[in-house]
């Protein structure tokens, strides 16, 4: 009888914990995605602001994380490209990935350029070193 009782408790504990494991993993993934979104929004706002103010080069913000400054530099560069092509705005749609390779931060995101004749959304891979864009490729 005691064996069965402990068996039931262990079975019940297993039943309760197994379904929770994927939920916890999903919560962690959601937190990571939310973090990337927050980094993207703040960095994008800083970069767009500097471009609209007429700054030719991105100036890193001293109170934000390096990843946020990398997104800011990429958005600043995108805004300048769109304006030089006759457009009026470059908007961040979503961040796909931010990772560091040595001294280079690689930001992959979707951005949309707005023009008087319409808009174009591109997948952008931007590489930043020392707060300067060294590569900006879009499709």
C-alpha positions as CSV (number, residue, x, y, z in Angstrom):
1,X,0.0,0.0,0.0
2,X,2.8,2.4,0.9
3,X,4.6,1.6,-2.4
4,X,1.4,2.4,-4.4
5,X,1.0,5.7,-2.5
6,X,4.5,6.9,-3.3
7,X,4.1,5.7,-6.8
8,X,0.9,7.8,-7.2
9,X,2.7,10.9,-5.8
10,X,5.6,10.5,-8.1
11,X,3.3,9.9,-11.1
12,X,1.3,13.0,-10.1
13,X,4.5,15.1,-9.8
14,X,5.7,13.9,-13.2
15,X,2.3,14.7,-14.8
16,X,2.4,18.2,-13.3
17,X,6.0,19.0,-14.2
18,X,6.2,17.7,-17.8
19,X,3.6,20.1,-19.2
20,X,5.2,23.0,-17.4
21,X,8.7,22.5,-19.0
22,X,7.6,23.6,-22.5
23,X,5.7,26.5,-21.0
24,X,8.8,27.7,-19.2
25,X,10.8,27.4,-22.4
26,X,8.2,29.4,-24.2
27,X,8.3,32.1,-21.5
28,X,12.1,32.3,-21.9
29,X,11.8,32.6,-25.6
30,X,9.1,35.3,-25.2
31,X,11.4,37.2,-22.8
32,X,14.3,37.0,-25.3
33,X,12.0,38.2,-28.2
34,X,10.7,41.0,-26.0
35,X,14.3,42.0,-25.2
36,X,15.2,42.2,-28.9
37,X,12.1,44.2,-29.7
38,X,12.9,46.7,-26.9
39,X,16.5,47.0,-28.1
40,X,15.3,47.6,-31.6
41,X,12.8,50.2,-30.7
42,X,15.1,52.3,-28.6
43,X,18.1,52.0,-31.0
44,X,15.9,52.7,-34.0
45,X,14.4,55.9,-32.4
46,X,17.9,57.2,-31.6
47,X,19.2,56.5,-35.1
48,X,16.2,58.0,-36.9
49,X,16.3,61.1,-34.7
50,X,19.9,61.8,-35.5
51,X,19.3,61.3,-39.2
52,X,16.3,63.6,-39.2
53,X,18.4,66.2,-37.3
54,X,20.8,66.1,-40.2
55,X,23.7,64.3,-38.6
56,X,25.9,62.7,-41.3
57,X,27.3,60.1,-38.9
58,X,25.7,58.2,-36.0
59,X,26.8,59.3,-32.6
60,X,26.5,56.5,-30.0
61,X,24.2,57.3,-27.1
62,X,26.2,57.0,-23.8
63,X,23.4,55.6,-21.7
64,X,22.3,52.7,-23.9
65,X,23.7,49.2,-24.5
66,X,26.1,48.5,-27.4
67,X,23.4,46.4,-29.2
68,X,21.0,49.4,-29.0
69,X,23.7,51.7,-30.5
70,X,24.3,49.1,-33.2
71,X,20.6,49.1,-34.2
72,X,20.7,52.9,-34.0
73,X,23.7,53.1,-36.4
74,X,21.9,50.7,-38.8
75,X,18.7,52.7,-38.7
76,X,20.6,56.0,-39.2
77,X,22.3,54.5,-42.2
78,X,19.0,53.2,-43.6
79,X,17.3,56.5,-43.1
80,X,20.1,58.3,-45.0
81,X,19.9,55.8,-47.9
82,X,16.1,56.2,-48.2
83,X,16.3,60.0,-48.1
84,X,19.1,60.1,-50.7
85,X,16.9,57.9,-53.0
86,X,14.1,60.4,-52.7
87,X,12.2,58.8,-49.9
88,X,10.9,60.4,-46.7
89,X,11.2,57.7,-44.0
90,X,12.8,54.4,-43.1
91,X,10.9,52.3,-40.4
92,X,12.0,49.3,-38.4
93,X,9.6,46.4,-38.9
94,X,11.2,43.7,-36.8
95,X,14.6,42.6,-35.5
96,X,15.5,39.1,-36.6
97,X,18.8,38.7,-34.8
98,X,21.6,40.7,-33.1
99,X,24.9,38.9,-32.5
100,X,28.5,39.8,-32.0
101,X,31.4,38.3,-34.1
102,X,34.6,39.5,-32.7
103,X,34.5,43.3,-32.7
104,X,31.6,43.4,-35.2
105,X,27.9,43.5,-34.2
106,X,25.6,42.0,-36.9
107,X,22.0,43.2,-36.9
108,X,19.5,41.4,-39.1
109,X,16.1,43.1,-39.5
110,X,13.2,44.0,-41.8
111,X,13.0,47.7,-42.7
112,X,10.6,49.6,-44.9
113,X,11.5,52.6,-47.0
114,X,8.7,55.0,-47.7
115,X,8.6,57.0,-51.0
116,X,6.0,59.2,-52.7
117,X,5.2,56.4,-55.1
118,X,4.9,53.7,-52.4
119,X,7.1,51.6,-50.1
120,X,9.6,48.8,-50.1
121,X,10.3,46.3,-47.3
122,X,13.7,44.7,-47.3
123,X,15.5,42.2,-45.2
124,X,18.6,44.0,-44.0
125,X,21.9,42.7,-42.7
126,X,23.9,45.5,-41.2
127,X,27.4,45.1,-39.7
128,X,28.7,47.7,-37.2
129,X,32.2,48.2,-35.8
130,X,33.0,51.0,-33.4
131,X,29.6,52.5,-33.9
132,X,30.1,52.8,-37.6
133,X,28.3,50.8,-40.3
134,X,30.8,48.8,-42.3
135,X,28.3,46.8,-44.3
136,X,24.6,47.4,-45.1
137,X,23.1,44.8,-47.4
138,X,19.4,44.6,-48.2
139,X,17.2,42.5,-50.5
